[in-house]
Amino acid sequence: MVPFDRVAPSDYERKARMGRALGLGGVGGSRGLAGGRLAHRAAPRRRARIVLVDDLAYVREPIAEVLREAGFEVIAVENGPSALAELAQGTVDLLLTDLYMPDMSGWDLARAVRARRTTNERGQPVCIGLYSAMLSGFTREQLTRAQVDFAVTKMGDPSALIDAIERALAWAEV
């Protein structure tokens, strides 16, 4: 078991490096925080739609605000069934879910999304990201088996979350 702050399988890293070398928007650009806000970033080709799932509003809303400031369209919901309803519309590019929630965990939600073969409006599989305050017990292999695109710590650096999302979307060519 390898402790980590975030997990990005090697394919994602390779695609991100390749995208930066080609100068693709949304892959490179400035990162970090400026005065409590995300620094200016290159505008993506289109606004990616993200469903954010967390049972705790005091966690969900600040994360949603960070994502909106980064230029994403965010649909914030409090549980797995609500997320599945949003995903069924076929207009979502990425699911970002808390790992530990009552009734339906992030793992259960990821399995349900993959079992339903949920796609975005272009017919591609929806990207899935997990977040939690405690990720150190998981390996890249477990995430790969669960068909999860990335994982980040809940209370980590907001720019690391944005970077992980941008890498997953670039890999999926969204």
KARA-V480279 format. One record per residue. N is the residue number from 1. RES is the residue in one letter. PSI is psi in radians with two decimals (NA if undefined). OMEGA is omega in whole degrees, -180 to 180 (NA if undefined). BURIAL is + if it has 16 or more other ideal C-beta (glycine too) atoms within 10 Angstrom, else -. Layout:
BEGIN
n=(N;N)
res=(RES;RES)
psi=(PSI;PSI)
omega=(OMEGA;OMEGA)
burial=(BURIAL;BURIAL)
END
This chain:
BEGIN
n=(1;2;3;4;5;6;7;8;9;10;11;12;13;14;15;16;17;18;19;20;21;22;23;24;25;26;27;28;29;30;31;32;33;34;35;36;37;38;39;40;41;42;43;44;45;46;47;48;49;50;51;52;53;54;55;56;57;58;59;60;61;62;63;64;65;66;67;68;69;70;71;72;73;74;75;76;77;78;79;80;81;82;83;84;85;86;87;88;89;90;91;92;93;94;95;96;97;98;99;100;101;102;103;104;105;106;107;108;109;110;111;112;113;114;115;116;117;118;119;120;121;122;123;124;125;126;127;128;129;130;131;132;133;134;135;136;137;138;139;140;141;142;143;144;145;146;147;148;149;150;151;152;153;154;155;156;157;158;159;160;161;162;163;164;165;166;167;168;169;170;171;172;173;174)
res=(M;V;P;F;D;R;V;A;P;S;D;Y;E;R;K;A;R;M;G;R;A;L;G;L;G;G;V;G;G;S;R;G;L;A;G;G;R;L;A;H;R;A;A;P;R;R;R;A;R;I;V;L;V;D;D;L;A;Y;V;R;E;P;I;A;E;V;L;R;E;A;G;F;E;V;I;A;V;E;N;G;P;S;A;L;A;E;L;A;Q;G;T;V;D;L;L;L;T;D;L;Y;M;P;D;M;S;G;W;D;L;A;R;A;V;R;A;R;R;T;T;N;E;R;G;Q;P;V;C;I;G;L;Y;S;A;M;L;S;G;F;T;R;E;Q;L;T;R;A;Q;V;D;F;A;V;T;K;M;G;D;P;S;A;L;I;D;A;I;E;R;A;L;A;W;A;E;V)
psi=(2.27;2.09;2.53;2.74;-0.56;2.74;2.25;1.87;2.67;-0.58;-0.69;-0.75;-0.77;-0.81;-0.72;-0.77;-0.75;-0.74;-0.73;-0.71;-0.57;-0.08;0.51;2.39;2.60;-0.14;-0.75;-2.51;3.05;2.63;2.88;-3.11;2.52;1.94;0.63;-0.05;2.75;2.44;2.80;2.38;2.69;2.42;2.29;2.85;-0.70;2.76;2.07;2.50;2.25;2.30;2.11;2.21;2.11;2.33;-0.27;1.94;-0.62;-0.22;-0.79;-0.82;-0.77;-0.65;-0.73;-0.72;-0.73;-0.77;-0.71;-0.73;-0.49;-0.05;0.16;2.65;2.20;2.31;1.89;2.19;2.84;-0.07;2.94;-0.83;-0.68;-0.67;-0.76;-0.65;-0.75;-0.76;-0.52;-0.34;-0.29;0.33;0.17;2.43;-0.53;2.42;2.17;1.99;2.53;2.55;-0.76;1.85;2.69;2.75;-1.01;1.94;2.95;-0.66;-0.81;-0.71;-0.76;-0.76;-0.73;-0.71;-0.79;-0.66;-0.59;-0.09;0.83;2.29;2.90;-3.04;-0.25;0.08;0.17;2.62;2.45;2.36;2.54;2.25;2.43;2.58;2.64;2.76;-0.40;1.77;-0.07;-0.25;0.04;2.60;2.86;-0.62;-0.76;-0.73;-0.68;-0.78;-0.62;-0.02;0.72;2.32;-0.57;2.87;2.47;2.77;2.49;-0.84;0.46;-2.91;2.17;-0.59;-0.51;-0.65;-0.83;-0.76;-0.78;-0.72;-0.80;-0.68;-0.79;-0.74;-0.66;-0.72;-0.67;-0.01;0.74;NA)
omega=(-178;176;-179;176;177;-180;175;180;-174;178;-180;178;-179;180;180;178;180;179;177;-180;179;179;-180;178;177;179;179;177;-177;-179;171;-178;177;179;179;179;178;179;180;-178;175;-179;177;179;175;-180;176;179;-178;168;180;-176;174;-180;-178;-178;-178;172;-176;-174;177;178;178;180;177;-179;178;178;179;175;179;170;-173;172;-176;180;-173;-179;-178;179;177;178;179;178;178;-179;-178;-180;176;-179;-177;-180;-174;174;176;-173;171;-179;-175;177;177;176;-179;-179;175;177;-180;180;178;178;-180;179;180;179;179;-178;-178;-179;175;-176;176;178;178;178;177;174;-180;174;177;170;-180;175;-178;179;-171;-179;-175;179;176;180;179;180;179;178;-180;-179;176;-175;178;176;179;176;-174;-175;-179;180;180;-180;176;177;180;178;-179;179;-180;178;-180;180;178;178;-180;179;176;NA)
burial=(-;-;-;-;-;+;+;+;+;-;-;+;-;-;+;+;-;-;+;-;-;-;-;+;-;+;+;+;-;-;-;-;-;-;-;-;-;+;-;-;+;-;-;+;-;-;-;+;+;+;+;+;+;+;+;-;-;-;+;+;-;-;+;+;-;+;+;-;-;+;+;+;-;+;+;+;+;+;+;+;-;-;+;+;-;+;+;-;-;-;-;+;+;+;+;+;+;+;+;-;+;-;-;+;+;+;+;-;+;+;+;+;+;-;-;-;-;+;-;+;-;-;-;-;-;+;+;+;+;+;+;+;-;-;+;-;-;+;-;-;-;-;+;-;-;+;-;+;+;+;+;+;+;+;-;-;-;+;+;-;+;+;+;+;+;+;+;+;+;+;+;+;-;+)
END
